[in-house]
Each structure stands twice: as C-alpha cells, then as structure tokens.
Amino acid sequence: MFQFILLQASSGQNGLIGNLILLGGIAIIFYFFMIRPQQKKQKDQRTFIGAIKKGDMVVTMGGMHGKVIALEEDNVTLEVDRGARIKFDKTSISLEASKQYAK
C-alpha cells in the first residue's frame, strides 16, 4: 500500500502540470469570490460618497445619524439633534438613512 502511494506521488511531469492547473484554478476562484466583490464594494462606496448632497439623512461608521447641512471638499457637517452640528470626514459616512426616516 505504501509503495502504491509513493508511486502516485512521484508521477513526474504529469503531476507537475496537474498541480499547476490546480493552483491556477484556486487563484481564479479566490479572485472571483474574494478580491472582485471587495473592489466592487469599494467602488460603490466611493460613488455614494461623491453623490452625497445637502439634505440627505446619513449614518456614519460610528453609528451617528444626522442630516447633511453643509458640504466641503473633504468634510460634511451633520445636524444630529435639535441644532447640534458635528463635522465629519466624508469617508466616515457609511450609508444613506433617508429611506429609514421616510417610513
């Protein structure tokens, strides 16, 4: 039995080609299931941040809910509660909450 396993392991050139094909297949699967979806998510986030406008209800990554009252190049000013205004970096905006407040 042990000799049979050793003979299979040392199959030479055919084994090398098979291993290369296997590793290539794993790399392709890794790209399509891990890397590509993450790149798409980052692109969608950049598009969302670029489309923020005055009056939008948003949620920050820290969980702060507020209404956009002023936009600058890299900053957003949110009104969070009864006139309290807080300035955030645009990249800290996580998602739009307008649909939540419309209910």
C-alpha positions as CSV (number, residue, x, y, z in Angstrom):
1,M,0.0,0.0,0.0
2,F,2.8,2.4,0.9
3,Q,4.6,1.7,-2.4
4,F,1.4,2.5,-4.3
5,I,1.2,5.9,-2.6
6,L,4.8,6.7,-3.3
7,L,4.4,5.7,-7.0
8,Q,1.4,8.1,-7.3
9,A,3.3,10.9,-5.6
10,S,6.2,10.6,-8.0
11,S,4.3,10.6,-11.2
12,G,6.7,13.2,-12.7
13,Q,5.8,15.7,-15.3
14,N,2.0,14.9,-15.3
15,G,1.9,15.6,-11.6
16,L,3.5,19.0,-12.0
17,I,1.1,20.1,-14.7
18,G,-1.8,18.9,-12.7
19,N,-0.6,20.8,-9.6
20,L,-0.1,24.0,-11.7
21,I,-3.6,23.7,-13.1
22,L,-5.0,23.2,-9.6
23,L,-3.1,26.2,-8.2
24,G,-4.3,28.3,-11.2
25,G,-7.9,27.3,-10.6
26,I,-7.6,28.1,-6.9
27,A,-6.2,31.6,-7.8
28,I,-9.1,32.3,-10.2
29,I,-11.7,31.2,-7.7
30,F,-10.0,33.3,-5.0
31,Y,-10.1,36.3,-7.3
32,F,-13.8,36.0,-8.2
33,F,-15.0,35.2,-4.7
34,M,-12.8,37.5,-2.6
35,I,-11.0,40.2,-4.5
36,R,-13.5,41.3,-7.1
37,P,-16.5,41.7,-4.8
38,Q,-14.4,43.8,-2.4
39,Q,-13.3,46.1,-5.3
40,K,-16.9,46.5,-6.4
41,K,-18.0,47.4,-2.8
42,Q,-15.2,50.0,-2.5
43,K,-16.2,51.5,-5.9
44,D,-19.9,51.7,-4.8
45,Q,-18.8,53.4,-1.5
46,R,-16.7,56.0,-3.4
47,T,-19.7,56.6,-5.7
48,F,-22.0,57.1,-2.8
49,I,-19.7,59.5,-1.0
50,G,-19.4,61.5,-4.2
51,A,-23.2,61.7,-4.5
52,I,-23.9,63.0,-1.0
53,K,-25.9,66.2,-1.2
54,K,-27.4,68.7,1.3
55,G,-30.5,67.4,3.0
56,D,-29.6,63.7,2.9
57,M,-30.1,61.7,6.0
58,V,-26.9,59.6,6.6
59,V,-25.3,57.3,9.1
60,T,-21.6,57.5,10.0
61,M,-19.4,54.4,10.5
62,G,-19.6,55.1,14.2
63,G,-23.4,54.9,14.1
64,M,-24.3,58.6,14.3
65,H,-27.5,59.5,12.5
66,G,-27.8,63.0,11.1
67,K,-28.9,65.3,8.3
68,V,-26.3,66.8,5.9
69,I,-26.5,70.6,6.3
70,A,-23.1,71.6,4.7
71,L,-20.6,70.1,2.3
72,E,-17.0,70.9,1.9
73,E,-14.3,69.3,-0.2
74,D,-13.4,66.6,2.4
75,N,-15.8,67.3,5.2
76,V,-19.6,67.0,5.9
77,T,-21.4,68.9,8.6
78,L,-24.3,66.9,10.1
79,E,-27.2,68.2,12.2
80,V,-27.7,65.4,14.7
81,D,-30.2,66.6,17.4
82,R,-32.0,69.9,17.8
83,G,-29.5,72.0,16.1
84,A,-26.4,70.2,17.3
85,R,-23.9,70.3,14.4
86,I,-20.9,68.0,14.1
87,K,-18.3,68.0,11.3
88,F,-17.2,64.6,9.9
89,D,-14.8,63.5,7.3
90,K,-16.6,62.4,4.1
91,T,-15.0,58.9,4.3
92,S,-16.7,58.3,7.6
93,I,-20.2,58.3,6.1
94,S,-21.4,54.8,5.9
95,L,-24.8,54.7,4.3
96,E,-27.9,56.7,3.5
97,A,-30.7,56.7,6.0
98,S,-33.3,58.7,4.1
99,K,-35.3,55.6,3.4
100,Q,-35.4,54.7,7.1
101,Y,-36.8,58.1,8.0
102,A,-39.4,58.1,5.2
103,K,-41.4,55.3,7.0
